[in-house]
Each structure stands twice: as structure tokens, then as C-alpha cells.
Amino acid sequence: MNLVSLSINPVPSGATVLEFRGYDGLKLRAALWEATRGPSRGTVCIVEGRAEFIEKYFEVIADLRRRGFAVAIFDLRGQGGSDRMLSNPRKGHVVAFTEYDRDLAIFIDDVVRPSLPEPLIGLGHSLGGNILLRNAQDEASPFARMVLISPMIAVNEKLLGVSTGLARAYATAASLAGLSGTYVRGGGNEPDDFKDFATNRLTQDHVRWSRNKAVIEAAPDLVLGSPTVGWLRAALRGCAMLQRPDYPKYVAVPMLLFAAGADTVVSAQAIEDFAVDLKTGGHILVPGSRHEILQETDAIRQRFWAAFDAYMGIAVPNAEQA
């Protein structure tokens, strides 16, 4: 299990690439980096969004290392360089989000803690934000704090094309009919957001969009197509748990949530509503940003990093000294 290195997206120096076994023995790809500058501030554990892969985070990894953080990341089951769940490798599929939870716990205990310094900071994007939030009520959480970027608390109904209730009924009925491993209606093997820059829902930055497209063209084994019916059912169930009125009140981990103002993938309103009831957390709306704030234009990314640095209480690093 190697990392794909391109001239426009080189692997950050000093990478340790490895595989570990998920809760059921599935092989999962992971990578670790030590910080490039001091003082040591601990380790940021990146939890990916759906259909993402380690290579997509090389720029972010460099940004974090310059700030004194070690970095740990793994490809979620069924995507990136990790083993796939179904015979068609383009189908990202899980039965329940508890599968992600169990893999994350193994990653922290068996891979991160023996190798990298504490405290541990959880950095989750979209699906990754959902996974981290599912673990945030645990007083014994390994994370000292979390930063969640466009966390999937509710799927945007613009993406679903129907109401959440209808989508849930469809996914449940189709799964019970034995169709959980099929693509959702209208789905297929090709990732919609890399067909045409003008219609992508992820970023307004053509350079970063093109860079990510170049990675999957060079390594098509990293590509994931549309969700399966089973994955959609699991996602809507996972979101429903987070939307319980009392859920935020029992979150034990301090956190900062970011919502993208022009997000059509997840609900920015649901992020705001969730954050309002947190005891030790807050949220920031990034105006004009599409779903992937860290893949957005330099101006939008700078807003994120300014808020991140303030939250972490660190001085802005000088990139020329990295």
C-alpha cells in the first residue's frame, strides 16, 4: 500500500505508510508524519469524507506540520487505498456507521498512540465529521478537541433530490428488498464531481480541483462512484442520531465546527443548529465556500486557517521557514 506521488501533488517528506486491520480484518491504508517545526503541539488525526483518499490531503498535511502537529490519516473502509466491501470496487458501502467507529478506535489505539505524540486532535471533513461526532459524547474519548469541517449532520436535500423522509423510506425499502448493494437511483461508477469543473459541488478553485482529478486519473483504483442504497440508509440513520435534540448537550469534547455558506452536499443550517446547543464548542460560517473548505480558493482557506490558529492558540507559521 503506497502513496501516489505526482509532480503537482508530491508526497510530503518523511511519510510512514502502513496498513492495519479493521475490526473485521479488512486491510486499511494509513500514513503518519511527524511535525516539521516545533514546538510539538500533538497529533492531528484526519478523518476523511466519503470517496476521499490520503493523497487529497497532502497540502493540508503540510499546513499542519508547519504548525507543529504530527499528522495521522487513514483511508476509510471501502474507499481510497483501503480494501473495498463489494465485488465492484467503485461501490462505497457499509451496513452501518458503527463499522467506521470501530475502525477508528483500532487506528487510534494500535497505530497512532504508539507512534505519535499527544494530545490528539480530531480533524473531520463531512462524513469524517459525522464519525467524530458519534464518538464525542464519550468521556473517555482519545481526542482533546475536535475541528469539524462541513460535518455531515444532515444531508442537504438539494443533493438528495427529495425530502429526507422520502429518501429514508426509499433506502429502507430497497435495503429490505435485498438491494442494499446497488447504487442509489441514478448513480454509477464515475464520480460526478470530477466530470466537469463548472458543475462540481466541492470547490471553486480550478487548480485544486484539477490536482485531485489528476490523482484519480493516475491512480483509478482510488476512485469511488456513487453511494450504494445501503450506504445511504446508514448515512441517514447516522445523521438522525446526531439530530436528536439532546445530542449536542452531552458532547464531552471541545470542538469548533465550520459550515460552508454555499454547501449543497450537507446542511449548513443543521451545523449551526447543532453548534448552538454545545456546552464547549462553537461554529464559524465561511461565506461563499462550497462543500470542501480545505480544497477551496486561497482566500477561503486563509479564513479557515486564521480561525484554526486562533482556536488552537498558536502563532501563524512562516511558510518560508518550514
C-alpha positions as CSV (number, residue, x, y, z in Angstrom):
1,M,0.0,0.0,0.0
2,N,1.9,3.0,-1.3
3,L,1.0,6.7,-1.8
4,V,0.6,8.2,-5.2
5,S,3.1,11.0,-5.9
6,L,2.7,13.5,-8.8
7,S,4.8,16.5,-9.6
8,I,1.8,18.7,-8.9
9,N,1.0,16.7,-5.7
10,P,4.1,15.3,-4.2
11,V,4.1,13.1,-1.1
12,P,5.1,15.2,1.9
13,S,8.6,14.2,3.1
14,G,9.0,11.7,6.0
15,A,5.9,9.7,5.4
16,T,5.4,6.4,7.1
17,V,2.9,4.3,5.0
18,L,1.4,1.2,6.5
19,E,-1.6,-1.0,6.6
20,F,-3.6,-2.1,9.6
21,R,-6.6,-4.4,10.0
22,G,-10.1,-3.1,10.6
23,Y,-12.4,-4.6,13.1
24,D,-13.3,-7.5,10.8
25,G,-9.8,-8.0,9.3
26,L,-10.2,-5.7,6.3
27,K,-6.9,-4.1,5.2
28,L,-6.9,-0.3,5.6
29,R,-4.2,2.1,4.3
30,A,-2.7,4.6,6.7
31,A,0.1,7.2,6.8
32,L,1.9,9.1,9.5
33,W,4.0,12.2,9.6
34,E,6.0,13.9,12.3
35,A,5.9,17.7,12.6
36,T,8.4,19.8,10.6
37,R,8.5,22.6,13.2
38,G,8.4,23.0,16.9
39,P,7.2,23.3,19.5
40,S,5.4,20.0,19.4
41,R,1.6,20.5,19.6
42,G,0.5,16.9,19.5
43,T,-1.1,15.0,16.6
44,V,-3.9,15.8,14.3
45,C,-5.9,12.7,13.2
46,I,-7.6,13.4,9.9
47,V,-10.9,11.5,9.3
48,E,-11.8,11.7,5.6
49,G,-15.1,12.4,3.9
50,R,-16.8,9.9,1.6
51,A,-14.9,9.0,-1.5
52,E,-11.7,10.7,-0.3
53,F,-8.2,9.4,-0.2
54,I,-5.0,10.3,1.6
55,E,-3.4,12.0,-1.4
56,K,-6.1,14.6,-1.4
57,Y,-4.8,15.9,2.0
58,F,-1.1,16.4,1.1
59,E,-1.4,20.2,1.1
60,V,-3.3,20.1,4.4
61,I,-0.8,17.8,6.0
62,A,2.0,20.2,5.1
63,D,0.0,23.1,6.6
64,L,-0.5,21.2,9.8
65,R,3.1,20.0,10.1
66,R,4.3,23.6,9.8
67,R,2.2,24.4,12.8
68,G,3.9,21.9,15.0
69,F,1.5,19.0,14.6
70,A,2.2,15.4,13.7
71,V,-0.4,14.0,11.4
72,A,-2.1,10.6,11.1
73,I,-4.7,9.7,8.5
74,F,-6.2,6.5,7.1
75,D,-8.5,5.7,4.2
76,L,-11.9,4.6,5.4
77,R,-13.1,1.1,4.6
78,G,-14.4,0.8,1.1
79,Q,-12.5,3.8,-0.4
80,G,-9.1,5.2,-1.3
81,G,-6.3,2.6,-0.9
82,S,-8.2,0.5,1.6
83,D,-9.9,-2.8,0.8
84,R,-13.4,-2.5,-0.8
85,M,-16.5,-4.0,0.6
86,L,-18.2,-5.3,-2.6
87,S,-17.1,-7.0,-5.8
88,N,-17.5,-3.8,-7.7
89,P,-14.7,-1.7,-6.2
90,R,-16.4,1.6,-7.2
91,K,-19.2,1.0,-4.8
92,G,-18.5,2.6,-1.4
93,H,-20.6,0.5,1.0
94,V,-21.2,-0.1,4.7
95,V,-24.1,-1.6,6.6
96,A,-23.8,0.8,9.5
97,F,-21.6,3.7,10.5
98,T,-20.6,1.7,13.6
99,E,-18.1,0.0,11.2
100,Y,-16.3,3.3,10.8
101,D,-16.4,3.8,14.6
102,R,-14.7,0.5,15.3
103,D,-12.0,1.0,12.7
104,L,-11.2,4.5,14.1
105,A,-10.8,3.1,17.6
106,I,-8.3,0.5,16.3
107,F,-6.4,3.1,14.3
108,I,-6.0,5.3,17.4
109,D,-5.1,2.6,19.8
110,D,-2.9,0.4,17.6
111,V,-1.3,2.9,15.1
112,V,-1.4,6.5,16.4
113,R,-0.8,6.3,20.1
114,P,2.3,4.0,19.9
115,S,3.9,6.3,17.3
116,L,2.9,9.9,17.6
117,P,2.6,12.5,20.5
118,E,-0.4,13.5,22.4
119,P,-2.7,15.4,22.7
120,L,-4.8,14.1,19.9
121,I,-6.9,16.5,17.8
122,G,-9.6,15.1,15.6
123,L,-10.0,16.9,12.2
124,G,-13.0,15.5,10.3
125,H,-14.5,16.5,7.0
126,S,-18.1,15.8,6.0
127,L,-18.5,12.0,6.7
128,G,-15.4,12.3,8.9
129,G,-17.1,14.9,11.0
130,N,-20.1,12.6,11.5
131,I,-17.8,9.8,12.6
132,L,-16.0,12.0,15.1
133,L,-19.3,13.4,16.4
134,R,-20.5,9.9,17.0
135,N,-17.6,9.5,19.4
136,A,-17.7,12.9,21.0
137,Q,-20.1,12.0,23.9
138,D,-17.6,9.6,25.3
139,E,-15.9,11.0,28.4
140,A,-13.0,8.6,27.6
141,S,-12.6,9.9,24.1
142,P,-9.0,9.9,22.9
143,F,-9.4,13.4,21.5
144,A,-8.6,16.5,23.5
145,R,-10.6,18.6,21.0
146,M,-12.0,18.4,17.5
147,V,-12.2,20.6,14.4
148,L,-15.1,19.6,12.1
149,I,-15.3,20.9,8.6
150,S,-18.7,20.7,6.9
151,P,-19.7,17.8,9.2
152,M,-22.5,15.6,7.8
153,I,-25.1,16.2,10.5
154,A,-27.8,16.3,7.8
155,V,-27.6,15.6,4.1
156,N,-28.6,18.6,2.0
157,E,-32.0,17.9,0.4
158,K,-30.7,19.5,-2.8
159,L,-28.3,16.6,-3.1
160,L,-31.0,14.0,-2.2
161,G,-33.4,15.5,-4.7
162,V,-36.3,14.6,-2.4
163,S,-37.1,15.2,1.2
164,T,-35.1,13.4,3.8
165,G,-38.1,11.5,4.9
166,L,-38.7,10.1,1.4
167,A,-35.0,9.3,1.0
168,R,-35.1,7.4,4.2
169,A,-38.2,5.4,3.2
170,Y,-36.6,4.6,-0.2
171,A,-33.3,3.5,1.3
172,T,-35.1,1.4,3.9
173,A,-37.5,-0.3,1.5
174,A,-34.8,-1.0,-1.1
175,S,-32.5,-2.5,1.5
176,L,-35.2,-4.7,2.9
177,A,-35.8,-5.8,-0.7
178,G,-32.2,-7.0,-0.9
179,L,-30.9,-4.1,-2.9
180,S,-28.6,-2.5,-0.4
181,G,-25.5,-3.2,-2.5
182,T,-26.9,-1.5,-5.6
183,Y,-26.2,2.1,-6.5
184,V,-28.7,4.7,-5.4
185,R,-31.1,5.7,-8.1
186,G,-29.3,7.5,-10.9
187,G,-25.8,6.5,-9.5
188,G,-22.9,4.9,-11.3
189,N,-19.2,4.1,-11.3
190,E,-18.0,7.6,-12.2
191,P,-17.6,10.4,-9.6
192,D,-20.0,13.2,-10.6
193,D,-17.9,16.0,-9.2
194,F,-14.9,15.2,-11.4
195,K,-16.8,15.1,-14.7
196,D,-16.9,18.9,-15.2
197,F,-15.4,21.7,-13.1
198,A,-18.3,24.0,-13.9
199,T,-20.8,21.7,-12.2
200,N,-18.8,20.3,-9.3
201,R,-20.2,20.8,-5.8
202,L,-16.9,20.7,-4.0
203,T,-14.7,23.7,-4.8
204,Q,-14.4,26.9,-6.8
205,D,-10.6,26.5,-7.1
206,H,-9.8,25.1,-10.5
207,V,-6.1,24.4,-9.6
208,R,-7.0,22.2,-6.6
209,W,-9.9,20.5,-8.5
210,S,-7.6,19.7,-11.4
211,R,-4.9,18.4,-9.0
212,N,-7.4,16.0,-7.4
213,K,-8.6,14.9,-10.8
214,A,-5.0,14.3,-11.9
215,V,-4.5,12.0,-8.9
216,I,-7.5,9.8,-9.7
217,E,-6.6,9.7,-13.4
218,A,-3.1,8.5,-12.4
219,A,-4.5,6.0,-9.9
220,P,-8.0,5.0,-10.9
221,D,-8.0,2.3,-8.1
222,L,-8.6,5.3,-5.7
223,V,-11.9,6.2,-7.4
224,L,-15.2,5.7,-5.8
225,G,-18.6,6.1,-7.6
226,S,-22.0,6.9,-6.2
227,P,-23.2,5.7,-2.8
228,T,-25.0,2.4,-2.5
229,V,-28.5,2.2,-1.2
230,G,-27.1,0.5,2.0
231,W,-24.6,3.4,2.5
232,L,-27.4,5.9,2.1
233,R,-29.5,4.1,4.6
234,A,-26.6,4.0,7.1
235,A,-25.8,7.7,6.5
236,L,-29.4,8.8,7.1
237,R,-29.5,6.7,10.3
238,G,-26.2,8.2,11.4
239,C,-27.5,11.7,10.8
240,A,-30.7,11.1,12.6
241,M,-28.8,10.1,15.7
242,L,-26.9,13.4,15.7
243,Q,-30.1,15.4,15.1
244,R,-31.7,14.2,18.4
245,P,-32.4,17.4,20.4
246,D,-30.4,16.3,23.4
247,Y,-27.3,15.0,21.5
248,P,-25.2,18.2,21.5
249,K,-25.8,18.8,25.2
250,Y,-23.9,15.7,26.1
251,V,-20.9,16.2,23.8
252,A,-17.9,15.9,26.0
253,V,-15.1,17.0,23.7
254,P,-14.5,20.7,23.0
255,M,-14.9,21.5,19.3
256,L,-15.1,24.1,16.6
257,L,-17.4,23.5,13.6
258,F,-17.1,25.1,10.2
259,A,-20.0,25.4,7.8
260,A,-19.7,26.3,4.1
261,G,-22.0,29.1,3.0
262,A,-22.6,27.6,-0.4
263,D,-22.8,24.0,0.6
264,T,-25.1,21.8,-1.5
265,V,-23.9,18.5,-0.1
266,V,-24.6,18.8,3.7
267,S,-26.9,21.2,5.5
268,A,-25.1,24.3,6.8
269,Q,-28.2,25.1,8.9
270,A,-28.0,21.7,10.7
271,I,-24.4,22.5,11.6
272,E,-25.4,25.9,13.1
273,D,-28.4,24.4,15.0
274,F,-26.1,21.7,16.4
275,A,-23.4,24.1,17.5
276,V,-25.8,26.4,19.3
277,D,-26.5,23.7,21.9
278,L,-22.9,22.7,22.5
279,K,-21.5,23.2,26.0
280,T,-17.9,23.6,24.9
281,G,-18.0,24.4,21.3
282,G,-18.8,26.9,18.6
283,H,-19.1,27.3,14.8
284,I,-18.0,29.5,12.0
285,L,-19.8,30.1,8.8
286,V,-17.4,30.5,5.8
287,P,-19.4,32.7,3.3
288,G,-19.3,31.7,-0.3
289,S,-17.5,28.4,0.2
290,R,-18.6,25.2,-1.4
291,H,-18.5,21.9,0.5
292,E,-14.7,21.3,0.7
293,I,-13.4,24.3,2.5
294,L,-9.8,23.0,2.6
295,Q,-9.9,22.5,-1.2
296,E,-11.3,26.0,-1.8
297,T,-9.6,29.2,-3.1
298,D,-6.7,30.6,-1.2
299,A,-8.8,33.4,0.2
300,I,-11.3,30.9,1.7
301,R,-8.6,28.6,3.0
302,Q,-6.9,31.6,4.7
303,R,-10.1,32.3,6.6
304,F,-10.2,28.7,7.8
305,W,-6.5,28.7,8.9
306,A,-6.9,32.1,10.7
307,A,-9.8,30.7,12.7
308,F,-7.9,27.4,13.3
309,D,-4.8,29.1,14.6
310,A,-6.9,31.3,16.9
311,Y,-8.7,28.3,18.3
312,M,-5.5,26.4,18.9
313,G,-3.8,29.5,20.4
314,I,-0.8,29.4,18.1
315,A,1.0,32.0,16.0
316,V,0.7,31.8,12.3
317,P,3.7,29.9,10.9
318,N,6.0,31.4,8.3
319,A,5.9,29.1,5.3
320,E,9.3,30.2,4.2
321,Q,10.8,28.8,7.4
322,A,9.1,25.4,7.0
